[in-house]
Amino acid sequence: MKRITWTESAKTDVRALDKPNAMRVLHALHRFAETGTGDVKKLQGDVDELRLRIGDHRLFFVYNQDEAIEVRRVRHRGEAYR
């Protein structure tokens, strides 16, 4: 399993979610870290950042050189790309 690190803004985003959605996001992230499965796309314009789609939420992250996942933001799809 890859190591997962969180930025302060990502931690704040997850804490703002209700419990079922927060658990869904965490479960999807851990499943992706273990198996590499999930709806992941590379974002346009930014060379490094990827997004993981989890229902109505988007988790934005990057891979570091040591194969760690750095979670940058967790946003609702209506606010994610603004």
Buried (B, 14 or more C-beta within 10 A) or exposed (E): EBEBEBBEEBEEBBEEBEEEBBEBBBEBBEEBBEEEEBEEEEBEEEEEBBBBBBEEBBBBBBEEEEEBBBBBBBBBEEEBEE
